[in-house]
Amino acid sequence: MSCWRHIHASVIGTSHTSTGQPCQDSHAVKVVTTGRDESLLLVVTSDGAGTGMHSDEGSVQVCEEVLRWLEVRLIDGNEFLTSEDGLVLIHNLKTLLQNYAEAEERNYMLRDLACTLNVAAVLPDRAWFLQVGDGAAVVQSRDTALELIFWPDNGEYANQTYFVTDVPDDHIHVRVVETQLERVALMTDGLQTLALALQQRSAHAPFFEPMFQALDVLEGMETDAHLALQTGLIRFLNSPNVNARTNDDKTLVLCSRRTLPNRKTETPVA
């Protein structure tokens, strides 16, 4: 199976542009090789709470720490992640954010850093997903349709969700998928009305398929074609058609290692 190719962007919403607020979304993506010589894809997305005074900082801190934690935990390739690891990770993040908030130069309230979280750690034959709050992860293997890992966890009331800073343990969602995934996408809630079929509670394939197909045929990373796709994703997320459907910040990470017929297998690139 060929190496992972990916494009990703976090784009400010029009509602934040008009009020002078920063983009509160953050994301991180990395491909590393484990001690067992396996390719490991790590993806994180986070959406800072609109009510959090410094939630943009919270989402950045969470993405950076999750990426670091996953790499340390998985790099030797000896053990994979379990449901219990989800609890450990979120509890560690709460401590990290509390310490960040209480630093003398900041003196924030913990709720100022409130943010959601979606995580994917993908090995050749299995994957681990975690969700706190809304947003979504969408996956696909060779012989299946696009699948939504979790439905956004919006709580009991409209405009409510859960945040890393105070989420109860029973709303820390973890799932292990034991199959060879070829496509993975993570997004924040700013794209839910476009990317999810709300009545069917499923992924909206026409939203994802054209972008995945462009990644499927990409020859490699850090090429002119890859740069063009990356630029095109940013332009799409900030387009009038998208902004007419959502005024929120938007994050989308798209990853593919699908090998098309008559295409040579690439040498893995971290």
N, C-alpha and C positions, 0 to 999 in steps of 0.2 A: 504493500500500500504506500502511496506517495506521501511526501511530507505535507504538513499543514500549510495552507495559504490563508491569509486573513486580511480583512480591512476593518476599520473601526473608527468611530468618531463620537464625540459628545458636542452637541450644538445647542447654544442658548435659545430659549423660547422667546417668542415675541412679547409675552407678558413680562418677562424679566428685562428685556431690552427697553420697554416703555417706562419701567419704574427704576431703571438703573441698577437693578440687582445683578449679581454675577450668575453665571451658569452654576447650578448646584449639583449637576450630574458629574460623575467621574467614572473612569473605567481603566482596566489594565489587562493586557494580554501578553503571554510569553510562551514560547515553545522551548523546552529543554530536553536533554537526553539523560535518562536515568542510569544508575549503575548497572542495570540489566540491558543497557543499550536499546531502550525503548523510547519512542518519542512521547513526550508528555505535554499536552496542551493545557494551559492554565488561563482562565478567563474570569474576570470579575467586573460587575457593574454595580453602581450605587447611585441612588437618587437622594439628595439632601432634602429634608423636610422644608416645605415652604414657610413654616412657622419657626424654623430654627434660625436664629440670628447668624450663626456661623456654620450652617449645615454644609456649605460648600467645602469648608475645611474638614468637616467630619467625613464626608464621602471620599475625599482624597486620602485621609489617614487610613480609612477602612480598606480601600483598594490596595494601597501600598502594603499594609500589614498582611492582608489575606494572601497576596501574591508571595510575600516573603515566607509566611507560615507554610503554605502549600509546598513550596519548593524545598524547604528544609525537611518537611515531613515525608516527602515522596521521592526525593532525589536518589536515595540509595536503591530504590526499586524493590525492596524486600517485602514491604507490607503496603496494602492499600487502605483506604479510608472506610470508616463505618458510620452508622448513625450517631454513635456516641461522640465521634470526632466533631460532629456539627455542634453539639452542646459545648464541647471544650473550646472550639474556635470562637463561638459567640461570647462565651464568658470571658475569654481572653480579650476580645475586642472591647467589651464593656469596660474592662480594667484599663486598657490602653486609652480609650476615649476619656475616662474619668481622670486619668493622670494628665492627659493633654489639656483638658479643661481647667484643671486646678493649678497648672503651672503659673508661677508668679507673674510672668509677663502677659498672661491672658486673663485668668480669673473668670472663666466662663461658667455658666451653668451647664450641666451635662446635656440637658434637653436642647441646648443651643447647637449641638453637634448631631442631632437626630438624622438618621439616614436609613434607607432600605438597603438590601443586599441580595444579589444573585451571583452564584459561583458555579463554575464547571471545572473539573479536573478530569482529563480524558486520556486514557492509555489506549493502546491498540485494540484491546479486547474488553474493556470495561470503562465505566465513567462514574463519577460522583458529582451530585448536584446538591446545592443548598439554596434555600430561599428564605428571606425574612421580608415580609411585606409584599408590595406589588412588583410590577415588572415581570419578565418571563424568560424562560429558556426553551428553545425549540431545537429538536434534533431530528436526524434522519439517518437510517442505515441503507444498505444497498437495495433491499427489496421491500422497503416500507414507505409509507407516506410520512410527511412531516408530522412530528408528534410534539405536543406540549408537555413538558415535564411536570409543572405545577400550574394550576390556575392562580392568578394574582390573589393574594390574601388581603382582602380589603376590609375585613372585620364586619361588624353588624350594621354599620351606618354608612351612608354616602360620604365620599371624600375622607374616609377613615382608612388607615392602614397601620402596619406594625413597623417599628424601628429597632435597629440594633441596640440602641441605648436602653431600652426598657422592655424588649419583647419577652413574653412569658415562654417557658421552655416548650409548651405544647404548640407554639406557633413558629418554632424553628423547624422547617421542613427539610428533610434529607432523603435522597433517593439514590440508590446504586443501580446502574443499568449495566447488565453483563451482555454486551454485544459489541460489534465493531461499528461504531458510529463514523459516518463519512461527512456529515454536515452538522455544524453546531452554530446556533445564534443565541446571543443574550441581548436583552434590551431593557430599558427603563420604561416606566408607565406612560411617558409622554407619547409613545407609539402604540399603545394598546388599542386605540380605536381604529388604527389603520392595519395593524399586524395580526389582530386576533378576531376570529369570528365569534362575536359575543353570544349569540343564541346557541351555537353549537359547542361553545366553550372549547375551541380548538384553534390551531394556527391557521391563518388565512394564506393559503398557498400562493395566490397571485401576487401577494406582497413580497414574499421571500424568493420565489422561484427565479425571476430574472436576475436578481443579484447573485444567487447561488450559482446559476449557470455561468455567469461571467467569471466567478472564482474557479469553477471547475476547469475552465480552459486556460487559466492563467499559467504561464510557463514557470514562474518562480517569483520569489519575493525580491524587493528592492530593484525592480526593473522599471523601465518606462511605462509598461503596461500596468504594473502594480500601482505605480504612482498615479496614473490616470484613473484607475478604479477608486483609489483612496480619495482623490480629489472629487470624483463624481459622487461618492457617497456623501461627502460633506455638502456638496451643492444640492443633492437630492433632499437631505434632511432640512435644509434651509430654504427649500423651494416654496413658491407661493401655494402650490397645490397641497403640500404637507402642512404649511402654516395655517391654511384655511381650515384644516381638520383638528389642529392642536396648537395651543399657544404655550405649551409647557416645554421645558428642556427635553432634549431627545438624545438618547444614546443607543447605538446599535453596533454590535460586534458580530461579524460574519466570518465563519471559518469553514474551509472545505479541504478534505484530502481525497476527494473522489477522483479516481483514475478513469478517464474516458477511453473508449476503444481506440486503438492505434496510437495511444499516447505512451511514451516511455515513462517508466517509473523514475522519479527524481531522486537525487541524493539528498537525504534529510539535511535540512538547514535549521539551526536553532534560531 
